[in-house]
Amino acid sequence: MCNLSDYVEEIGREDGMKKGKEAGAALILISQIQKKYLRGKPLDVIAEELEEEPAALSVYYNAVTENPHASADKIWENLQKK
């Protein structure tokens, strides 16, 4: 029989894993955008190369342009504060 604390722990674990996967995907995307931005590519070209809509990348792109030499981790951290 499962008790409430086990259930709450499982929900927390699942939530943590979901957030970790989202953060990992965001870090990869930020890193890709950053590399392309530093090579002088604009958002529309980056979006095309990554096969994404510019609107889907604009938050990350804008964060990269604000501090292009920061680590992807730092950019992600700054986005989480907003």
mmCIF file of the N, C-alpha and C atoms, coordinates in Angstrom:
data_MODEL
# 
_entry.id   MODEL 
# 
loop_
_atom_site.group_PDB 
_atom_site.id 
_atom_site.type_symbol 
_atom_site.label_atom_id 
_atom_site.label_alt_id 
_atom_site.label_comp_id 
_atom_site.label_asym_id 
_atom_site.label_entity_id 
_atom_site.label_seq_id 
_atom_site.pdbx_PDB_ins_code 
_atom_site.Cartn_x 
_atom_site.Cartn_y 
_atom_site.Cartn_z 
_atom_site.occupancy 
_atom_site.B_iso_or_equiv 
_atom_site.pdbx_formal_charge 
_atom_site.auth_seq_id 
_atom_site.auth_comp_id 
_atom_site.auth_asym_id 
_atom_site.auth_atom_id 
_atom_site.pdbx_PDB_model_num 
ATOM 1   N N  . MET A 1 1  ? 0.841  -1.170 0.000   1.00 0.00 ? 1  MET A N  1 
ATOM 2   C CA . MET A 1 1  ? 0.000  0.000  0.000   1.00 0.00 ? 1  MET A CA 1 
ATOM 3   C C  . MET A 1 1  ? 0.896  1.246  0.000   1.00 0.00 ? 1  MET A C  1 
ATOM 4   N N  . CYS A 1 2  ? 0.540  2.207  -0.788  1.00 0.00 ? 2  CYS A N  1 
ATOM 5   C CA . CYS A 1 2  ? 1.300  3.435  -0.945  1.00 0.00 ? 2  CYS A CA 1 
ATOM 6   C C  . CYS A 1 2  ? 0.770  4.485  0.022   1.00 0.00 ? 2  CYS A C  1 
ATOM 7   N N  . ASN A 1 3  ? 1.694  5.159  0.706   1.00 0.00 ? 3  ASN A N  1 
ATOM 8   C CA . ASN A 1 3  ? 1.217  6.213  1.595   1.00 0.00 ? 3  ASN A CA 1 
ATOM 9   C C  . ASN A 1 3  ? 1.397  7.577  0.949   1.00 0.00 ? 3  ASN A C  1 
ATOM 10  N N  . LEU A 1 4  ? 0.887  8.589  1.578   1.00 0.00 ? 4  LEU A N  1 
ATOM 11  C CA . LEU A 1 4  ? 0.883  9.928  1.013   1.00 0.00 ? 4  LEU A CA 1 
ATOM 12  C C  . LEU A 1 4  ? 2.292  10.456 0.768   1.00 0.00 ? 4  LEU A C  1 
ATOM 13  N N  . SER A 1 5  ? 3.217  10.213 1.696   1.00 0.00 ? 5  SER A N  1 
ATOM 14  C CA . SER A 1 5  ? 4.572  10.732 1.516   1.00 0.00 ? 5  SER A CA 1 
ATOM 15  C C  . SER A 1 5  ? 5.260  10.098 0.303   1.00 0.00 ? 5  SER A C  1 
ATOM 16  N N  . ASP A 1 6  ? 4.996  8.826  0.045   1.00 0.00 ? 6  ASP A N  1 
ATOM 17  C CA . ASP A 1 6  ? 5.558  8.183  -1.148  1.00 0.00 ? 6  ASP A CA 1 
ATOM 18  C C  . ASP A 1 6  ? 4.989  8.809  -2.418  1.00 0.00 ? 6  ASP A C  1 
ATOM 19  N N  . TYR A 1 7  ? 3.703  9.094  -2.385  1.00 0.00 ? 7  TYR A N  1 
ATOM 20  C CA . TYR A 1 7  ? 3.054  9.707  -3.536  1.00 0.00 ? 7  TYR A CA 1 
ATOM 21  C C  . TYR A 1 7  ? 3.618  11.100 -3.795  1.00 0.00 ? 7  TYR A C  1 
ATOM 22  N N  . VAL A 1 8  ? 3.746  11.893 -2.747  1.00 0.00 ? 8  VAL A N  1 
ATOM 23  C CA . VAL A 1 8  ? 4.273  13.248 -2.877  1.00 0.00 ? 8  VAL A CA 1 
ATOM 24  C C  . VAL A 1 8  ? 5.713  13.201 -3.383  1.00 0.00 ? 8  VAL A C  1 
ATOM 25  N N  . GLU A 1 9  ? 6.503  12.272 -2.879  1.00 0.00 ? 9  GLU A N  1 
ATOM 26  C CA . GLU A 1 9  ? 7.887  12.110 -3.323  1.00 0.00 ? 9  GLU A CA 1 
ATOM 27  C C  . GLU A 1 9  ? 7.948  11.756 -4.809  1.00 0.00 ? 9  GLU A C  1 
ATOM 28  N N  . GLU A 1 10 ? 7.082  10.866 -5.241  1.00 0.00 ? 10 GLU A N  1 
ATOM 29  C CA . GLU A 1 10 ? 7.056  10.464 -6.650  1.00 0.00 ? 10 GLU A CA 1 
ATOM 30  C C  . GLU A 1 10 ? 6.664  11.638 -7.541  1.00 0.00 ? 10 GLU A C  1 
ATOM 31  N N  . ILE A 1 11 ? 5.681  12.406 -7.138  1.00 0.00 ? 11 ILE A N  1 
ATOM 32  C CA . ILE A 1 11 ? 5.256  13.581 -7.908  1.00 0.00 ? 11 ILE A CA 1 
ATOM 33  C C  . ILE A 1 11 ? 6.410  14.577 -7.990  1.00 0.00 ? 11 ILE A C  1 
ATOM 34  N N  . GLY A 1 12 ? 7.102  14.786 -6.888  1.00 0.00 ? 12 GLY A N  1 
ATOM 35  C CA . GLY A 1 12 ? 8.250  15.692 -6.872  1.00 0.00 ? 12 GLY A CA 1 
ATOM 36  C C  . GLY A 1 12 ? 9.366  15.215 -7.783  1.00 0.00 ? 12 GLY A C  1 
ATOM 37  N N  . ARG A 1 13 ? 9.619  13.936 -7.773  1.00 0.00 ? 13 ARG A N  1 
ATOM 38  C CA . ARG A 1 13 ? 10.657 13.355 -8.623  1.00 0.00 ? 13 ARG A CA 1 
ATOM 39  C C  . ARG A 1 13 ? 10.293 13.539 -10.096 1.00 0.00 ? 13 ARG A C  1 
ATOM 40  N N  . GLU A 1 14 ? 9.060  13.259 -10.447 1.00 0.00 ? 14 GLU A N  1 
ATOM 41  C CA . GLU A 1 14 ? 8.611  13.416 -11.831 1.00 0.00 ? 14 GLU A CA 1 
ATOM 42  C C  . GLU A 1 14 ? 8.696  14.878 -12.275 1.00 0.00 ? 14 GLU A C  1 
ATOM 43  N N  . ASP A 1 15 ? 8.302  15.786 -11.387 1.00 0.00 ? 15 ASP A N  1 
ATOM 44  C CA . ASP A 1 15 ? 8.372  17.217 -11.699 1.00 0.00 ? 15 ASP A CA 1 
ATOM 45  C C  . ASP A 1 15 ? 9.827  17.647 -11.892 1.00 0.00 ? 15 ASP A C  1 
ATOM 46  N N  . GLY A 1 16 ? 10.701 17.167 -11.038 1.00 0.00 ? 16 GLY A N  1 
ATOM 47  C CA . GLY A 1 16 ? 12.121 17.496 -11.150 1.00 0.00 ? 16 GLY A CA 1 
ATOM 48  C C  . GLY A 1 16 ? 12.726 16.978 -12.440 1.00 0.00 ? 16 GLY A C  1 
ATOM 49  N N  . MET A 1 17 ? 12.354 15.774 -12.824 1.00 0.00 ? 17 MET A N  1 
ATOM 50  C CA . MET A 1 17 ? 12.863 15.203 -14.073 1.00 0.00 ? 17 MET A CA 1 
ATOM 51  C C  . MET A 1 17 ? 12.356 16.005 -15.271 1.00 0.00 ? 17 MET A C  1 
ATOM 52  N N  . LYS A 1 18 ? 11.097 16.406 -15.231 1.00 0.00 ? 18 LYS A N  1 
ATOM 53  C CA . LYS A 1 18 ? 10.529 17.194 -16.324 1.00 0.00 ? 18 LYS A CA 1 
ATOM 54  C C  . LYS A 1 18 ? 11.258 18.530 -16.443 1.00 0.00 ? 18 LYS A C  1 
ATOM 55  N N  . LYS A 1 19 ? 11.462 19.200 -15.328 1.00 0.00 ? 19 LYS A N  1 
ATOM 56  C CA . LYS A 1 19 ? 12.168 20.486 -15.342 1.00 0.00 ? 19 LYS A CA 1 
ATOM 57  C C  . LYS A 1 19 ? 13.612 20.315 -15.814 1.00 0.00 ? 19 LYS A C  1 
ATOM 58  N N  . GLY A 1 20 ? 14.243 19.233 -15.429 1.00 0.00 ? 20 GLY A N  1 
ATOM 59  C CA . GLY A 1 20 ? 15.613 18.965 -15.866 1.00 0.00 ? 20 GLY A CA 1 
ATOM 60  C C  . GLY A 1 20 ? 15.706 18.752 -17.365 1.00 0.00 ? 20 GLY A C  1 
ATOM 61  N N  . LYS A 1 21 ? 14.758 18.023 -17.917 1.00 0.00 ? 21 LYS A N  1 
ATOM 62  C CA . LYS A 1 21 ? 14.735 17.802 -19.366 1.00 0.00 ? 21 LYS A CA 1 
ATOM 63  C C  . LYS A 1 21 ? 14.502 19.108 -20.108 1.00 0.00 ? 21 LYS A C  1 
ATOM 64  N N  . GLU A 1 22 ? 13.587 19.928 -19.595 1.00 0.00 ? 22 GLU A N  1 
ATOM 65  C CA . GLU A 1 22 ? 13.307 21.224 -20.228 1.00 0.00 ? 22 GLU A CA 1 
ATOM 66  C C  . GLU A 1 22 ? 14.545 22.115 -20.186 1.00 0.00 ? 22 GLU A C  1 
ATOM 67  N N  . ALA A 1 23 ? 15.216 22.144 -19.047 1.00 0.00 ? 23 ALA A N  1 
ATOM 68  C CA . ALA A 1 23 ? 16.419 22.968 -18.915 1.00 0.00 ? 23 ALA A CA 1 
ATOM 69  C C  . ALA A 1 23 ? 17.512 22.462 -19.851 1.00 0.00 ? 23 ALA A C  1 
ATOM 70  N N  . GLY A 1 24 ? 17.679 21.167 -19.939 1.00 0.00 ? 24 GLY A N  1 
ATOM 71  C CA . GLY A 1 24 ? 18.693 20.592 -20.830 1.00 0.00 ? 24 GLY A CA 1 
ATOM 72  C C  . GLY A 1 24 ? 18.436 20.953 -22.284 1.00 0.00 ? 24 GLY A C  1 
ATOM 73  N N  . ALA A 1 25 ? 17.190 20.852 -22.706 1.00 0.00 ? 25 ALA A N  1 
ATOM 74  C CA . ALA A 1 25 ? 16.840 21.208 -24.082 1.00 0.00 ? 25 ALA A CA 1 
ATOM 75  C C  . ALA A 1 25 ? 17.077 22.697 -24.324 1.00 0.00 ? 25 ALA A C  1 
ATOM 76  N N  . ALA A 1 26 ? 16.723 23.524 -23.342 1.00 0.00 ? 26 ALA A N  1 
ATOM 77  C CA . ALA A 1 26 ? 16.926 24.972 -23.474 1.00 0.00 ? 26 ALA A CA 1 
ATOM 78  C C  . ALA A 1 26 ? 18.407 25.305 -23.557 1.00 0.00 ? 26 ALA A C  1 
ATOM 79  N N  . LEU A 1 27 ? 19.232 24.649 -22.756 1.00 0.00 ? 27 LEU A N  1 
ATOM 80  C CA . LEU A 1 27 ? 20.673 24.913 -22.778 1.00 0.00 ? 27 LEU A CA 1 
ATOM 81  C C  . LEU A 1 27 ? 21.293 24.553 -24.126 1.00 0.00 ? 27 LEU A C  1 
ATOM 82  N N  . ILE A 1 28 ? 20.854 23.471 -24.702 1.00 0.00 ? 28 ILE A N  1 
ATOM 83  C CA . ILE A 1 28 ? 21.355 23.078 -26.026 1.00 0.00 ? 28 ILE A CA 1 
ATOM 84  C C  . ILE A 1 28 ? 20.956 24.124 -27.058 1.00 0.00 ? 28 ILE A C  1 
ATOM 85  N N  . LEU A 1 29 ? 19.704 24.551 -27.009 1.00 0.00 ? 29 LEU A N  1 
ATOM 86  C CA . LEU A 1 29 ? 19.211 25.546 -27.961 1.00 0.00 ? 29 LEU A CA 1 
ATOM 87  C C  . LEU A 1 29 ? 19.930 26.882 -27.787 1.00 0.00 ? 29 LEU A C  1 
ATOM 88  N N  . ILE A 1 30 ? 20.111 27.307 -26.553 1.00 0.00 ? 30 ILE A N  1 
ATOM 89  C CA . ILE A 1 30 ? 20.829 28.558 -26.280 1.00 0.00 ? 30 ILE A CA 1 
ATOM 90  C C  . ILE A 1 30 ? 22.245 28.473 -26.834 1.00 0.00 ? 30 ILE A C  1 
ATOM 91  N N  . SER A 1 31 ? 22.904 27.367 -26.597 1.00 0.00 ? 31 SER A N  1 
ATOM 92  C CA . SER A 1 31 ? 24.271 27.185 -27.082 1.00 0.00 ? 31 SER A CA 1 
ATOM 93  C C  . SER A 1 31 ? 24.335 27.239 -28.609 1.00 0.00 ? 31 SER A C  1 
ATOM 94  N N  . GLN A 1 32 ? 23.389 26.599 -29.270 1.00 0.00 ? 32 GLN A N  1 
ATOM 95  C CA . GLN A 1 32 ? 23.355 26.620 -30.737 1.00 0.00 ? 32 GLN A CA 1 
ATOM 96  C C  . GLN A 1 32 ? 23.109 28.038 -31.254 1.00 0.00 ? 32 GLN A C  1 
ATOM 97  N N  . ILE A 1 33 ? 22.167 28.721 -30.651 1.00 0.00 ? 33 ILE A N  1 
ATOM 98  C CA . ILE A 1 33 ? 21.859 30.095 -31.056 1.00 0.00 ? 33 ILE A CA 1 
ATOM 99  C C  . ILE A 1 33 ? 23.074 30.980 -30.836 1.00 0.00 ? 33 ILE A C  1 
ATOM 100 N N  . GLN A 1 34 ? 23.709 30.818 -29.697 1.00 0.00 ? 34 GLN A N  1 
ATOM 101 C CA . GLN A 1 34 ? 24.872 31.635 -29.351 1.00 0.00 ? 34 GLN A CA 1 
ATOM 102 C C  . GLN A 1 34 ? 26.000 31.458 -30.370 1.00 0.00 ? 34 GLN A C  1 
ATOM 103 N N  . LYS A 1 35 ? 26.305 30.243 -30.726 1.00 0.00 ? 35 LYS A N  1 
ATOM 104 C CA . LYS A 1 35 ? 27.366 29.980 -31.702 1.00 0.00 ? 35 LYS A CA 1 
ATOM 105 C C  . LYS A 1 35 ? 27.045 30.630 -33.048 1.00 0.00 ? 35 LYS A C  1 
ATOM 106 N N  . LYS A 1 36 ? 25.818 30.505 -33.480 1.00 0.00 ? 36 LYS A N  1 
ATOM 107 C CA . LYS A 1 36 ? 25.419 31.070 -34.754 1.00 0.00 ? 36 LYS A CA 1 
ATOM 108 C C  . LYS A 1 36 ? 25.377 32.596 -34.690 1.00 0.00 ? 36 LYS A C  1 
ATOM 109 N N  . TYR A 1 37 ? 24.923 33.143 -33.587 1.00 0.00 ? 37 TYR A N  1 
ATOM 110 C CA . TYR A 1 37 ? 24.879 34.596 -33.415 1.00 0.00 ? 37 TYR A CA 1 
ATOM 111 C C  . TYR A 1 37 ? 26.296 35.183 -33.453 1.00 0.00 ? 37 TYR A C  1 
ATOM 112 N N  . LEU A 1 38 ? 27.215 34.528 -32.780 1.00 0.00 ? 38 LEU A N  1 
ATOM 113 C CA . LEU A 1 38 ? 28.596 35.017 -32.749 1.00 0.00 ? 38 LEU A CA 1 
ATOM 114 C C  . LEU A 1 38 ? 29.272 34.931 -34.121 1.00 0.00 ? 38 LEU A C  1 
ATOM 115 N N  . ARG A 1 39 ? 28.699 34.151 -35.021 1.00 0.00 ? 39 ARG A N  1 
ATOM 116 C CA . ARG A 1 39 ? 29.189 34.093 -36.403 1.00 0.00 ? 39 ARG A CA 1 
ATOM 117 C C  . ARG A 1 39 ? 28.488 35.129 -37.283 1.00 0.00 ? 39 ARG A C  1 
ATOM 118 N N  . GLY A 1 40 ? 27.645 35.958 -36.652 1.00 0.00 ? 40 GLY A N  1 
ATOM 119 C CA . GLY A 1 40 ? 26.995 37.048 -37.363 1.00 0.00 ? 40 GLY A CA 1 
ATOM 120 C C  . GLY A 1 40 ? 25.666 36.720 -38.012 1.00 0.00 ? 40 GLY A C  1 
ATOM 121 N N  . LYS A 1 41 ? 25.079 35.598 -37.654 1.00 0.00 ? 41 LYS A N  1 
ATOM 122 C CA . LYS A 1 41 ? 23.820 35.209 -38.279 1.00 0.00 ? 41 LYS A CA 1 
ATOM 123 C C  . LYS A 1 41 ? 22.630 35.848 -37.554 1.00 0.00 ? 41 LYS A C  1 
ATOM 124 N N  . PRO A 1 42 ? 21.672 36.367 -38.311 1.00 0.00 ? 42 PRO A N  1 
ATOM 125 C CA . PRO A 1 42 ? 20.483 36.957 -37.705 1.00 0.00 ? 42 PRO A CA 1 
ATOM 126 C C  . PRO A 1 42 ? 19.464 35.876 -37.311 1.00 0.00 ? 42 PRO A C  1 
ATOM 127 N N  . LEU A 1 43 ? 18.467 36.290 -36.568 1.00 0.00 ? 43 LEU A N  1 
ATOM 128 C CA . LEU A 1 43 ? 17.470 35.357 -36.056 1.00 0.00 ? 43 LEU A CA 1 
ATOM 129 C C  . LEU A 1 43 ? 16.798 34.547 -37.152 1.00 0.00 ? 43 LEU A C  1 
ATOM 130 N N  . ASP A 1 44 ? 16.400 35.170 -38.238 1.00 0.00 ? 44 ASP A N  1 
ATOM 131 C CA . ASP A 1 44 ? 15.679 34.427 -39.277 1.00 0.00 ? 44 ASP A CA 1 
ATOM 132 C C  . ASP A 1 44 ? 16.530 33.316 -39.894 1.00 0.00 ? 44 ASP A C  1 
ATOM 133 N N  . VAL A 1 45 ? 17.817 33.552 -40.059 1.00 0.00 ? 45 VAL A N  1 
ATOM 134 C CA . VAL A 1 45 ? 18.723 32.529 -40.595 1.00 0.00 ? 45 VAL A CA 1 
ATOM 135 C C  . VAL A 1 45 ? 18.921 31.414 -39.567 1.00 0.00 ? 45 VAL A C  1 
ATOM 136 N N  . ILE A 1 46 ? 19.116 31.804 -38.322 1.00 0.00 ? 46 ILE A N  1 
ATOM 137 C CA . ILE A 1 46 ? 19.288 30.801 -37.255 1.00 0.00 ? 46 ILE A CA 1 
ATOM 138 C C  . ILE A 1 46 ? 18.051 29.919 -37.166 1.00 0.00 ? 46 ILE A C  1 
ATOM 139 N N  . ALA A 1 47 ? 16.885 30.540 -37.186 1.00 0.00 ? 47 ALA A N  1 
ATOM 140 C CA . ALA A 1 47 ? 15.631 29.779 -37.100 1.00 0.00 ? 47 ALA A CA 1 
ATOM 141 C C  . ALA A 1 47 ? 15.507 28.798 -38.266 1.00 0.00 ? 47 ALA A C  1 
ATOM 142 N N  . GLU A 1 48 ? 15.844 29.250 -39.444 1.00 0.00 ? 48 GLU A N  1 
ATOM 143 C CA . GLU A 1 48 ? 15.777 28.368 -40.607 1.00 0.00 ? 48 GLU A CA 1 
ATOM 144 C C  . GLU A 1 48 ? 16.741 27.190 -40.459 1.00 0.00 ? 48 GLU A C  1 
ATOM 145 N N  . GLU A 1 49 ? 17.956 27.465 -40.023 1.00 0.00 ? 49 GLU A N  1 
ATOM 146 C CA . GLU A 1 49 ? 18.949 26.396 -39.865 1.00 0.00 ? 49 GLU A CA 1 
ATOM 147 C C  . GLU A 1 49 ? 18.552 25.403 -38.782 1.00 0.00 ? 49 GLU A C  1 
ATOM 148 N N  . LEU A 1 50 ? 17.871 25.889 -37.746 1.00 0.00 ? 50 LEU A N  1 
ATOM 149 C CA . LEU A 1 50 ? 17.444 25.000 -36.661 1.00 0.00 ? 50 LEU A CA 1 
ATOM 150 C C  . LEU A 1 50 ? 16.049 24.416 -36.896 1.00 0.00 ? 50 LEU A C  1 
ATOM 151 N N  . GLU A 1 51 ? 15.477 24.785 -38.048 1.00 0.00 ? 51 GLU A N  1 
ATOM 152 C CA . GLU A 1 51 ? 14.145 24.314 -38.417 1.00 0.00 ? 51 GLU A CA 1 
ATOM 153 C C  . GLU A 1 51 ? 13.107 24.643 -37.356 1.00 0.00 ? 51 GLU A C  1 
ATOM 154 N N  . GLU A 1 52 ? 13.143 25.888 -36.914 1.00 0.00 ? 52 GLU A N  1 
ATOM 155 C CA . GLU A 1 52 ? 12.209 26.405 -35.921 1.00 0.00 ? 52 GLU A CA 1 
ATOM 156 C C  . GLU A 1 52 ? 11.623 27.712 -36.433 1.00 0.00 ? 52 GLU A C  1 
ATOM 157 N N  . GLU A 1 53 ? 10.539 28.123 -35.855 1.00 0.00 ? 53 GLU A N  1 
ATOM 158 C CA . GLU A 1 53 ? 9.959  29.424 -36.169 1.00 0.00 ? 53 GLU A CA 1 
ATOM 159 C C  . GLU A 1 53 ? 10.743 30.497 -35.411 1.00 0.00 ? 53 GLU A C  1 
ATOM 160 N N  . PRO A 1 54 ? 10.992 31.635 -36.034 1.00 0.00 ? 54 PRO A N  1 
ATOM 161 C CA . PRO A 1 54 ? 11.702 32.710 -35.334 1.00 0.00 ? 54 PRO A CA 1 
ATOM 162 C C  . PRO A 1 54 ? 11.050 33.091 -34.003 1.00 0.00 ? 54 PRO A C  1 
ATOM 163 N N  . ALA A 1 55 ? 9.734  33.095 -33.963 1.00 0.00 ? 55 ALA A N  1 
ATOM 164 C CA . ALA A 1 55 ? 9.028  33.447 -32.728 1.00 0.00 ? 55 ALA A CA 1 
ATOM 165 C C  . ALA A 1 55 ? 9.348  32.467 -31.590 1.00 0.00 ? 55 ALA A C  1 
ATOM 166 N N  . ALA A 1 56 ? 9.565  31.203 -31.949 1.00 0.00 ? 56 ALA A N  1 
ATOM 167 C CA . ALA A 1 56 ? 9.869  30.187 -30.933 1.00 0.00 ? 56 ALA A CA 1 
ATOM 168 C C  . ALA A 1 56 ? 11.266 30.368 -30.349 1.00 0.00 ? 56 ALA A C  1 
ATOM 169 N N  . LEU A 1 57 ? 12.146 31.033 -31.093 1.00 0.00 ? 57 LEU A N  1 
ATOM 170 C CA . LEU A 1 57 ? 13.527 31.221 -30.649 1.00 0.00 ? 57 LEU A CA 1 
ATOM 171 C C  . LEU A 1 57 ? 13.797 32.629 -30.113 1.00 0.00 ? 57 LEU A C  1 
ATOM 172 N N  . SER A 1 58 ? 12.871 33.530 -30.294 1.00 0.00 ? 58 SER A N  1 
ATOM 173 C CA . SER A 1 58 ? 13.144 34.941 -30.025 1.00 0.00 ? 58 SER A CA 1 
ATOM 174 C C  . SER A 1 58 ? 13.538 35.226 -28.578 1.00 0.00 ? 58 SER A C  1 
ATOM 175 N N  . VAL A 1 59 ? 12.945 34.559 -27.618 1.00 0.00 ? 59 VAL A N  1 
ATOM 176 C CA . VAL A 1 59 ? 13.308 34.795 -26.210 1.00 0.00 ? 59 VAL A CA 1 
ATOM 177 C C  . VAL A 1 59 ? 14.764 34.414 -25.974 1.00 0.00 ? 59 VAL A C  1 
ATOM 178 N N  . TYR A 1 60 ? 15.156 33.260 -26.469 1.00 0.00 ? 60 TYR A N  1 
ATOM 179 C CA . TYR A 1 60 ? 16.541 32.815 -26.314 1.00 0.00 ? 60 TYR A CA 1 
ATOM 180 C C  . TYR A 1 60 ? 17.497 33.711 -27.106 1.00 0.00 ? 60 TYR A C  1 
ATOM 181 N N  . TYR A 1 61 ? 17.114 34.045 -28.328 1.00 0.00 ? 61 TYR A N  1 
ATOM 182 C CA . TYR A 1 61 ? 17.941 34.895 -29.178 1.00 0.00 ? 61 TYR A CA 1 
ATOM 183 C C  . TYR A 1 61 ? 18.174 36.253 -28.508 1.00 0.00 ? 61 TYR A C  1 
ATOM 184 N N  . ASN A 1 62 ? 17.118 36.854 -27.999 1.00 0.00 ? 62 ASN A N  1 
ATOM 185 C CA . ASN A 1 62 ? 17.248 38.154 -27.329 1.00 0.00 ? 62 ASN A CA 1 
ATOM 186 C C  . ASN A 1 62 ? 18.140 38.063 -26.094 1.00 0.00 ? 62 ASN A C  1 
ATOM 187 N N  . ALA A 1 63 ? 18.017 36.973 -25.359 1.00 0.00 ? 63 ALA A N  1 
ATOM 188 C CA . ALA A 1 63 ? 18.862 36.777 -24.179 1.00 0.00 ? 63 ALA A CA 1 
ATOM 189 C C  . ALA A 1 63 ? 20.330 36.639 -24.587 1.00 0.00 ? 63 ALA A C  1 
ATOM 190 N N  . VAL A 1 64 ? 20.583 35.966 -25.681 1.00 0.00 ? 64 VAL A N  1 
ATOM 191 C CA . VAL A 1 64 ? 21.949 35.808 -26.180 1.00 0.00 ? 64 VAL A CA 1 
ATOM 192 C C  . VAL A 1 64 ? 22.506 37.157 -26.617 1.00 0.00 ? 64 VAL A C  1 
ATOM 193 N N  . THR A 1 65 ? 21.694 37.950 -27.317 1.00 0.00 ? 65 THR A N  1 
ATOM 194 C CA . THR A 1 65 ? 22.184 39.238 -27.811 1.00 0.00 ? 65 THR A CA 1 
ATOM 195 C C  . THR A 1 65 ? 22.486 40.209 -26.673 1.00 0.00 ? 65 THR A C  1 
ATOM 196 N N  . GLU A 1 66 ? 21.814 40.044 -25.531 1.00 0.00 ? 66 GLU A N  1 
ATOM 197 C CA . GLU A 1 66 ? 22.068 40.904 -24.374 1.00 0.00 ? 66 GLU A CA 1 
ATOM 198 C C  . GLU A 1 66 ? 23.435 40.628 -23.751 1.00 0.00 ? 66 GLU A C  1 
ATOM 199 N N  . ASN A 1 67 ? 23.873 39.387 -23.824 1.00 0.00 ? 67 ASN A N  1 
ATOM 200 C CA . ASN A 1 67 ? 25.152 39.013 -23.218 1.00 0.00 ? 67 ASN A CA 1 
ATOM 201 C C  . ASN A 1 67 ? 25.743 37.842 -24.003 1.00 0.00 ? 67 ASN A C  1 
ATOM 202 N N  . PRO A 1 68 ? 26.247 38.106 -25.204 1.00 0.00 ? 68 PRO A N  1 
ATOM 203 C CA . PRO A 1 68 ? 26.641 37.028 -26.111 1.00 0.00 ? 68 PRO A CA 1 
ATOM 204 C C  . PRO A 1 68 ? 27.819 36.169 -25.650 1.00 0.00 ? 68 PRO A C  1 
ATOM 205 N N  . HIS A 1 69 ? 28.611 36.650 -24.725 1.00 0.00 ? 69 HIS A N  1 
ATOM 206 C CA . HIS A 1 69 ? 29.779 35.868 -24.295 1.00 0.00 ? 69 HIS A CA 1 
ATOM 207 C C  . HIS A 1 69 ? 29.564 35.159 -22.960 1.00 0.00 ? 69 HIS A C  1 
ATOM 208 N N  . ALA A 1 70 ? 28.365 35.268 -22.420 1.00 0.00 ? 70 ALA A N  1 
ATOM 209 C CA . ALA A 1 70 ? 28.040 34.549 -21.183 1.00 0.00 ? 70 ALA A CA 1 
ATOM 210 C C  . ALA A 1 70 ? 27.874 33.065 -21.508 1.00 0.00 ? 70 ALA A C  1 
ATOM 211 N N  . SER A 1 71 ? 28.008 32.242 -20.504 1.00 0.00 ? 71 SER A N  1 
ATOM 212 C CA . SER A 1 71 ? 27.786 30.809 -20.710 1.00 0.00 ? 71 SER A CA 1 
ATOM 213 C C  . SER A 1 71 ? 26.294 30.558 -20.934 1.00 0.00 ? 71 SER A C  1 
ATOM 214 N N  . ALA A 1 72 ? 25.992 29.462 -21.566 1.00 0.00 ? 72 ALA A N  1 
ATOM 215 C CA . ALA A 1 72 ? 24.589 29.085 -21.774 1.00 0.00 ? 72 ALA A CA 1 
ATOM 216 C C  . ALA A 1 72 ? 23.886 28.931 -20.434 1.00 0.00 ? 72 ALA A C  1 
ATOM 217 N N  . ASP A 1 73 ? 24.603 28.407 -19.449 1.00 0.00 ? 73 ASP A N  1 
ATOM 218 C CA . ASP A 1 73 ? 24.031 28.260 -18.109 1.00 0.00 ? 73 ASP A CA 1 
ATOM 219 C C  . ASP A 1 73 ? 23.633 29.616 -17.524 1.00 0.00 ? 73 ASP A C  1 
ATOM 220 N N  . LYS A 1 74 ? 24.498 30.600 -17.681 1.00 0.00 ? 74 LYS A N  1 
ATOM 221 C CA . LYS A 1 74 ? 24.230 31.934 -17.144 1.00 0.00 ? 74 LYS A CA 1 
ATOM 222 C C  . LYS A 1 74 ? 23.049 32.576 -17.872 1.00 0.00 ? 74 LYS A C  1 
ATOM 223 N N  . ILE A 1 75 ? 22.993 32.417 -19.177 1.00 0.00 ? 75 ILE A N  1 
ATOM 224 C CA . ILE A 1 75 ? 21.874 32.959 -19.943 1.00 0.00 ? 75 ILE A CA 1 
ATOM 225 C C  . ILE A 1 75 ? 20.573 32.310 -19.489 1.00 0.00 ? 75 ILE A C  1 
ATOM 226 N N  . TRP A 1 76 ? 20.572 30.999 -19.315 1.00 0.00 ? 76 TRP A N  1 
ATOM 227 C CA . TRP A 1 76 ? 19.387 30.274 -18.845 1.00 0.00 ? 76 TRP A CA 1 
ATOM 228 C C  . TRP A 1 76 ? 19.003 30.759 -17.448 1.00 0.00 ? 76 TRP A C  1 
ATOM 229 N N  . GLU A 1 77 ? 19.982 30.911 -16.595 1.00 0.00 ? 77 GLU A N  1 
ATOM 230 C CA . GLU A 1 77 ? 19.735 31.387 -15.234 1.00 0.00 ? 77 GLU A CA 1 
ATOM 231 C C  . GLU A 1 77 ? 19.058 32.774 -15.274 1.00 0.00 ? 77 GLU A C  1 
ATOM 232 N N  . ASN A 1 78 ? 19.581 33.665 -16.106 1.00 0.00 ? 78 ASN A N  1 
ATOM 233 C CA . ASN A 1 78 ? 19.008 35.004 -16.232 1.00 0.00 ? 78 ASN A CA 1 
ATOM 234 C C  . ASN A 1 78 ? 17.568 34.948 -16.763 1.00 0.00 ? 78 ASN A C  1 
ATOM 235 N N  . LEU A 1 79 ? 17.292 34.053 -17.677 1.00 0.00 ? 79 LEU A N  1 
ATOM 236 C CA . LEU A 1 79 ? 15.936 33.906 -18.206 1.00 0.00 ? 79 LEU A CA 1 
ATOM 237 C C  . LEU A 1 79 ? 14.979 33.424 -17.127 1.00 0.00 ? 79 LEU A C  1 
ATOM 238 N N  . GLN A 1 80 ? 15.455 32.590 -16.235 1.00 0.00 ? 80 GLN A N  1 
ATOM 239 C CA . GLN A 1 80 ? 14.601 32.068 -15.171 1.00 0.00 ? 80 GLN A CA 1 
ATOM 240 C C  . GLN A 1 80 ? 14.221 33.153 -14.165 1.00 0.00 ? 80 GLN A C  1 
ATOM 241 N N  . LYS A 1 81 ? 15.029 34.180 -14.058 1.00 0.00 ? 81 LYS A N  1 
ATOM 242 C CA . LYS A 1 81 ? 14.763 35.283 -13.137 1.00 0.00 ? 81 LYS A CA 1 
ATOM 243 C C  . LYS A 1 81 ? 13.692 36.223 -13.668 1.00 0.00 ? 81 LYS A C  1 
ATOM 244 N N  . LYS A 1 82 ? 13.471 36.197 -14.971 1.00 0.00 ? 82 LYS A N  1 
ATOM 245 C CA . LYS A 1 82 ? 12.516 37.134 -15.586 1.00 0.00 ? 82 LYS A CA 1 
ATOM 246 C C  . LYS A 1 82 ? 11.093 36.679 -15.402 1.00 0.00 ? 82 LYS A C  1 
# 
